[in-house]
Amino acid sequence: MRVLFAGSPAIAVPALERVFSLSKNVCEIAGVLTNPDMPKGRGGKFDVTDVGKVAVQLGVPVLKLEKLDASAREAVRALCPDILVSFAYGRIFGPKFLALFPLGGINIHPSLLPKYRGPSPIQAAILNMEAETGISIQRLDLEMDSGDILLQEKLPLIGRETTVGLNESIAQKAADLLEKALAGIATGSITGTPQNSADATFCRTLTKEDGFIDWTMSAQAIDACVRAFNPWPLAWTRHTGARLFILEAHWMETGAVGTPGGILCADKQNGILVQTGKGVLAITKLQLETKKALDWQSFLNGARNFLGTRFEI
């Protein structure tokens, strides 16, 4: 069974490495499909995707296709793949493309489908303060994240997770689940369960502006934003016109009363305390744009008139 693996970011790398390790046993990897190199940083130097870098190290053929058009289909057909495995590739596959694979395609999605179909399910679970999330392996269908479920695994959440931390955990667990799915497909022992579309919920592509903190929200909700938007787009606010990233924080239920966004004081145990619409947010790590990240004590050492002022609403 020859696999074409489609993916781009770091979360997909362990799954790619697992498929490669199964070569000549359960399956063999025919090639990797990843996004084209993109300019990165101020210098605009073109950077290879995380999946692309690892594929080159493994000696696997790599396709970086701008469009999944007729010429792209010819390039894929030349690799003679039997099945498509997709994880965070970021594009929807059309019927002509999926027809290239005799065994169809499967997708790894980091949520308990049909919940949080779409491109940002990990962030959505944190933002909505879910008690659990999970990983689904589903058949690829023409409608986004709507195919039959082959396998699912639940992951309990304690309410302190960040997106960067959940990415690492899910990446490893997804590789294990993928191995089970491929083994089941190879032996014909796995069957899919249709999703109930009536229960489907959706998440969307995030933008930089999503990170802007609304201080009228509760401290608990802002805390969730700080965790969900780490590492991107990062939760941020403005202070005297400058953009300030809030990198680490936690919420506190207190009887403090003040104007949302008001910077109340410095607390030796908790950090910089900021009034919200309900409760107080305790900031422990922050970063001025273009400056390095600092713990709250170091930040205050260089911002002597900071306490008692207010963040922009």
C-alpha positions in Angstrom: 0.0 0.0 0.0 1.7 3.2 -1.2 1.0 6.3 0.7 1.1 9.9 -0.4 1.4 12.0 2.7 0.0 15.6 2.6 0.9 18.1 5.4 2.9 21.2 6.2 3.3 22.3 9.8 5.3 20.7 12.7 2.2 19.0 14.1 2.2 16.6 11.1 5.9 15.6 11.3 5.5 12.7 13.8 2.7 11.2 11.6 5.0 11.5 8.5 7.9 9.8 10.4 5.5 7.0 11.5 4.4 6.3 8.0 8.0 6.2 6.9 8.9 3.8 9.7 6.1 1.5 8.4 7.7 1.2 5.0 7.9 -2.3 3.6 5.7 -3.6 6.4 2.2 -2.1 6.6 2.8 0.4 3.8 5.5 2.4 2.0 5.6 6.1 1.4 5.3 7.1 -2.2 5.9 10.8 -1.7 5.0 13.9 0.3 2.7 16.8 -0.7 3.4 20.0 1.1 2.8 23.7 0.6 5.3 25.8 -1.5 8.1 27.6 0.3 7.0 30.9 1.8 8.9 34.1 2.6 9.6 34.4 6.4 10.9 37.1 8.6 12.0 40.6 7.8 14.6 39.4 5.2 11.9 37.6 3.2 14.0 34.5 2.9 12.0 31.6 1.6 11.4 28.8 4.1 10.5 25.2 3.6 7.6 23.7 5.6 8.4 21.6 8.6 7.0 18.5 6.8 9.1 19.4 3.6 12.3 19.6 5.6 11.8 16.2 7.2 10.7 14.6 3.9 14.0 15.7 2.3 16.0 14.3 5.3 14.2 11.0 4.9 14.9 10.9 1.1 11.2 11.0 0.2 10.1 12.6 -3.1 8.5 16.0 -2.3 5.8 17.8 -4.3 5.2 21.5 -3.6 2.2 22.3 -5.7 0.7 25.8 -6.1 -2.6 24.4 -7.3 -4.2 20.9 -7.4 -4.8 21.2 -11.1 -4.3 18.8 -14.1 -0.5 19.2 -14.0 -0.5 18.5 -10.2 -2.6 15.4 -10.8 -0.1 14.1 -13.4 2.7 14.6 -10.9 0.8 12.7 -8.2 -0.2 9.9 -10.7 3.5 9.4 -11.5 4.1 8.3 -7.9 1.6 5.5 -8.2 0.0 6.1 -4.8 -2.8 3.9 -3.4 -4.0 6.1 -0.5 -3.8 9.7 0.5 -3.0 10.6 4.2 -3.6 14.2 5.0 -2.8 16.1 8.2 -2.9 19.9 8.4 -2.3 20.3 4.7 -4.7 23.2 4.5 -6.5 22.6 1.2 -9.7 20.8 0.2 -9.2 17.9 -2.3 -11.5 17.8 -5.3 -13.1 14.7 -6.8 -10.6 14.5 -9.7 -7.7 14.6 -7.2 -9.2 12.0 -4.8 -9.9 9.7 -7.8 -6.1 9.2 -8.1 -6.1 7.0 -5.0 -7.6 3.5 -5.4 -8.0 3.2 -1.6 -9.3 6.8 -1.2 -8.0 9.2 1.4 -7.9 9.7 5.2 -7.5 12.8 7.2 -6.2 13.4 10.8 -8.3 16.1 12.5 -7.5 17.3 16.0 -11.0 17.4 17.5 -13.8 15.0 18.3 -15.6 15.3 15.0 -18.3 16.4 14.1 -17.3 19.0 16.7 -15.0 21.8 15.5 -14.8 21.1 11.8 -12.4 23.6 10.2 -8.9 25.0 10.4 -8.5 25.9 14.1 -10.0 23.1 16.3 -7.2 23.1 19.0 -7.6 26.9 19.6 -11.4 26.5 19.6 -11.4 23.9 22.3 -9.2 26.1 24.5 -11.2 29.3 23.8 -14.4 27.5 24.7 -12.9 26.0 27.8 -13.8 22.4 26.9 -13.3 19.6 29.4 -11.9 17.4 26.6 -10.8 17.4 23.0 -9.4 14.6 20.9 -8.2 13.3 17.6 -10.3 11.9 14.7 -9.2 9.9 11.7 -11.8 10.1 9.0 -12.3 9.3 5.4 -11.7 12.3 3.2 -14.9 13.6 1.6 -15.7 16.4 -0.7 -17.1 18.5 2.2 -14.6 19.7 4.8 -14.1 17.2 7.7 -17.4 15.5 7.0 -16.2 11.9 6.1 -16.9 8.7 8.1 -14.9 8.4 11.3 -12.5 5.5 11.4 -10.9 6.0 14.8 -11.2 8.6 17.6 -9.2 9.2 20.8 -10.3 11.5 23.6 -7.9 13.9 25.4 -9.0 15.3 28.8 -8.2 19.0 29.4 -7.3 20.6 32.7 -7.8 24.2 31.7 -4.2 25.3 31.6 -3.3 24.0 28.1 -1.8 26.2 25.4 -2.1 25.6 21.7 1.7 25.0 21.5 1.5 22.4 24.2 -1.5 20.6 22.8 0.1 20.6 19.4 3.0 18.6 20.7 0.8 16.1 22.6 -1.6 15.7 19.7 1.2 15.3 17.2 2.5 12.2 19.0 -0.9 10.6 19.8 -2.0 11.2 16.2 1.0 9.2 14.9 0.0 6.2 17.0 -3.7 6.5 15.9 -2.6 6.7 12.3 -0.6 3.5 12.5 -3.7 1.7 13.8 -5.8 3.2 11.0 -3.4 2.2 8.2 -3.0 -1.3 9.6 -6.8 -1.7 9.7 -7.1 -0.4 6.1 -4.4 -2.8 4.9 -6.1 -5.8 6.4 -9.7 -4.6 5.6 -10.6 -4.8 9.3 -11.6 -1.2 9.9 -14.9 0.3 9.0 -16.1 3.9 9.2 -19.0 5.4 11.2 -20.9 8.2 9.5 -20.9 11.6 11.3 -24.1 13.2 12.4 -23.9 16.5 10.6 -26.7 17.9 12.7 -24.2 17.9 15.6 -21.5 19.6 13.6 -19.9 22.8 14.9 -17.3 24.8 13.0 -14.2 26.9 13.6 -12.5 29.4 11.2 -9.1 30.6 10.1 -7.5 32.9 12.7 -6.1 36.3 11.9 -3.7 38.6 13.8 -6.6 40.7 14.9 -8.2 37.8 16.8 -5.4 38.2 19.3 -6.6 41.7 20.4 -7.7 41.5 24.0 -11.2 42.8 24.9 -10.7 43.7 28.6 -14.5 43.9 29.2 -14.5 40.1 28.9 -14.1 38.0 32.0 -10.6 37.2 33.3 -11.3 33.5 32.7 -12.1 34.1 29.0 -9.1 36.3 28.5 -6.9 33.7 30.1 -8.3 31.2 27.6 -7.4 33.6 24.8 -3.8 33.9 26.1 -3.4 30.2 26.0 -5.3 29.6 22.8 -3.3 32.2 20.8 0.1 30.9 21.9 2.1 30.6 19.7 0.1 32.5 17.1 -1.3 35.2 16.7 -0.5 35.8 20.4 -2.9 37.7 22.7 -2.1 41.4 22.6 -3.2 44.8 23.8 -2.1 48.4 23.4 -0.5 50.6 26.1 0.2 54.3 25.2 0.0 53.3 21.5 2.5 50.4 21.7 1.5 46.8 21.0 2.1 44.6 24.0 1.9 40.8 23.9 0.6 38.9 26.9 2.5 35.6 26.8 1.6 34.0 30.1 -1.2 34.8 32.6 -3.8 33.3 34.8 -7.2 34.4 36.0 -8.2 35.2 39.6 -11.6 35.6 41.2 -11.3 38.6 43.4 -13.5 41.3 44.9 -11.5 44.0 43.2 -13.6 46.6 41.4 -12.3 48.9 38.7 -12.4 49.9 35.1 -11.7 47.0 32.6 -8.1 47.3 31.4 -7.0 49.1 34.5 -3.5 48.0 35.6 -4.1 47.7 39.4 -0.8 46.7 41.0 2.0 44.3 41.2 1.5 41.2 43.4 4.6 39.4 44.5 3.0 35.9 44.1 0.8 36.5 41.1 2.4 39.2 38.9 0.8 42.3 37.3 -2.9 42.4 38.2 -5.3 43.9 35.6 -9.0 44.5 36.0 -11.3 42.8 33.5 -15.1 42.8 33.1 -15.2 40.0 35.7 -12.3 39.1 37.9 -8.6 40.0 37.6 -6.0 38.7 35.1 -2.6 38.1 36.6 0.1 38.6 33.9 3.4 36.8 34.5 5.2 37.1 31.1 4.8 39.8 28.5 6.6 41.4 25.5 6.6 44.8 23.9 6.6 44.5 20.1 10.2 44.4 18.7 11.5 43.8 22.2 12.4 40.5 23.9 10.0 38.6 26.2 10.3 39.4 29.9 9.0 38.1 33.2 6.7 40.6 34.9 9.4 41.8 37.4 11.9 42.5 34.7 9.3 44.3 32.6 8.3 46.6 35.4 12.0 47.5 36.1 12.0 49.1 32.6 8.5 50.6 32.8 8.4 52.6 36.0 5.1 54.5 35.3 3.2 51.4 34.1 1.2 50.6 37.3 -1.9 52.6 37.7 -2.4 53.2 34.0 -4.8 51.4 31.6 -4.7 49.2 28.6 -6.6 50.4 25.5 -10.1 48.9 25.1 
